[in-house]
Amino acid sequence: MSGQSLFARLEPLLPRVRRPVQYVGGEGNSIVKPWDTAAVRWALMYPDAYEVGLPNQGLQILYEILNEQPDVLAERTYSVWPDLEALLREHGLPQFTVDGHRSVRDFDVLGVSFSTELGYTNLLTALDLAGIPLQAERRGEADPLVVAGGHAAFNPEPIAGFVDAVVLGDGEQAVLGITDVIRGWKAAGAPGGRTELLARLAHRRLVYVPAFYDVTYRSDGRIQAVTVNRDDVPLRPSKHTLSDLDAWPYPKAPLVPLAETVHERLSVEIFRGCTRGCRFCQAGMITRPVRERNISTVGAMVDAGLRATGFNEVGLLSLSSADHTEIGEIATGLADRYENEKISLSLPSTRVDAFNVTLANEFSRNGRRSGLTFAPEGGSERLRKVINKMVGAEDLVRTVSTAYAHGWRQVKLYFMCGLPTETDQDVLEIADLAREVIRAGRRASGHRDIRCTVSIGGFVPKPHTPFQWVGQASHEVTDARLKLLRDTVRADKEIARAVGFRYHDGRPGIIEGLLARGDRRVGAVIERVWREGGRFDGWSEHFSFERWESACAAELEPLGISLDWFTTRERDEREVLAWDHLDAGLDRDWLWADWQEALRGTELDDCRWTPCYDCGVCPTMGTDTQIGPTGRSLLPVVSVSAGSPVVTAASVSVDGVDGIDAEAVPGGVEDGPAAGSRLRPAAVSNGTPA
Amino acid sequence: MARRPEGPPPPPVVQRVRLRFAKRGRLRFLSHRDVARTFERGLRRAAVPMAYSAGFSPHPRISWVGAAPTGAASEAEYVELALAVEMEPAQLQADLDAALPPGLDVVGAVVAEGTGLAERIDASRWVVRLPGVAEPELRGAVTELLRQEVVQVERATKDGRRRFDVRAAIVLAVCRAGNDTCAILELVVRHTTPAVRPDDVLTALGVVAGLRPSVPPEPTRLEQGRLRDDGTLADPLAPDRNDAGRLAGRSSA
């Protein structure tokens, strides 16, 4: 019987696995709807461990929006750890949802949200456990549609063979549109089978269906062309952009986990998109334009969210939260409102700006001032111009002096290594900055006991960014530079004991680079790695570089290409990139021009405050920057609109949690269980570590 | 020039309320930390006027008493809350129970009087379902266990792997009527250090009689309290109920 609960068969296995609570469901605000009365049924997956996946905002938003539809049912599923995977196989149990403990294969759609490419092997585990053929072309009528979304899905080509469809961009409207199409198709008796359903979805510009596009290659291994093989689907599938975030205040009732997770707080997204123009930042490029939630909506969401969850910490999320046009009023208003309620507030404080310290002070009026994080990203002035991170050394010193003077005891600085045009000297200048910061701290605080943590991640070039053409630094180069820097800091008696140094080896970044800029031929590598035991590649204790390296040798080298070919090779302007046929709104000529500007060290201002620089997004997508100030107020508390929006029709995933820094949380506790062993996003993603 | 929290110190404790709660069904897989976190959030959702500790990171003042292990269900867990505003225990019980997930159920609340809660608890009564174990097999193993004076078992504790005696802590071990596919073990165990848990007793049954259930056993704690001479347990909240009733004329659960 379809849709029945498997819990009775699962339960006896749970005492035999680590942290069984992650598999039992029952979270606050979770929903289990009757199976039989649902017309369309979604299984939503975050392809990583429960403790990482549960807090994901994108998944929570879609879960709530879908379940608000009377005839739609949505349940969640996460990657099971290898201990439970083995038991499921031994006892013939499938991948299950944590809400109703139903088999994933019983659903109409399996939606998978990829924040990082390192979740691809976990997709294969889930498909295999679910009894769904790995290859989309082998799936039949009884199999769910497998739909990928999230930031990594902006180049889904490496997993093109494993997914039926891909949603680009914001997911709120897209999932409703997809639901409409499936509902109609099922009601009509599923005419034409899966192919017809996929064609309808593609025709309505809801999804990209890889099977409808053929890729040909040149003899030198580069892509010859990507051509559409049907005349009723778009030549270039494009991303969805949600306008008016105030009309979509999700999640209204965030999930409250029973198990410990990596982010134990109420997250409220205050705006989406970023036009600071940091050239390494894929999130900033693919989520344009900036769309703010106004202060009243933010105030109402915080109030409703706290009531619904009982959390005692609020994080205001976005790619650069201090940039919200009403952030000062929001900070003061929330600090006033919750001053006596033991609620702590946090803001990702990644910009080097004294204003950020002011905000952090406001958020920690009565809290502990433990650590503040700033992200200069590049060690030298020259390199910061290349990446368009407009921060001077004097700005940094001024900012950290302010922080130390206001009682902050530790400053964390985040950098990347392996940036385009980088030399040893650029990286060594990180030590100079750290020295300046320590000196400034000692001056400002009046004592010598000042700490500064330098955290360094390897740069990975990403699609749809001005750096999509660059040759990635080899892991040997990255590792050598980091060692040089570490040795230099350690040899400097003035700062050696004051500077903490955190970095990871460069090898996971190379595999992330392969998966980020790979094409369809990389699919065979992923499958081989998975067959040889590859699981949880985002976790250091599971990741095996050697396994990836040998799979690349076996699957790519016979084709005349290689791991290096995909990663360290620089592309020229004319090369067809695997993701060129997917429209993120960015004008390819602008991206190339910006890459050339980067090489010249020319900076670019934010289009929110200076004239448009023609990145292409707004005219292509029919969108506009939506920012305040609105002149509205935080108080009084108004209720968040109930019910679901009228609009139905666009993905995404607010990958809410990346970019937020737990240590910037006043009085906050960093990291959840086992987070220490997970490769921190710092090591594998561009941007500030979560 | 370390910063200090501004403003007055937190309001004093005006009342302590003791709760008995159950951990049931799939929520038996909650660890003590999971239970504690879930309680704190439930208390905030229910707007219970908790007293807080002082300092930069004020914590609600909650005192836990010997938690059932992860995977074990319980009908008899205890916790004491310190309140900054007096509250009718029955109301607190109803509000908090409504705010906690089904499976964490508040089943009793009294105003604390007299001696400490921990002093009133020195033993637990457990019932353990053993699917896949036939009754005669269990009966034989229990007899063998009780015949021993010392049975050492080993378990990973927070202090590393420890070896300790199980037998001395066992006050009662009986095979209750089960059937061919599921035997039922009843235990009364003294609280010792390290605590002897039902799984330790099962390990001991394996050691002395080779009992090795193929399906994980399902333990449920039925009672906690002070062990009487006759092997029964005294309800640890009974003195509070009596005192509260007599001294303040309050009604309580």
Interface residues (C-beta under 8 A of the other chain):
Chain A: F7 E11 P12 L14 P15 R16 R19 P20 V21 Y23 V24 G25 G26 E27 G28 V256 L258 A259 E260 E264 L306 R307 A308 T309 G310 F311 N312 K342 R365 N366 G367 R368 R369 G407 S445 G446 G667
Chain B: M1 A2 R3 P5 E6 G7 R26 L27 F29 L30 S31 R33 D34 R37 T38 E40 R41 G42 L43 R44 R45 Y52 F56 S57 P58 P60 T70 G71 A99 P101 P102 G103 P131 V215 P216
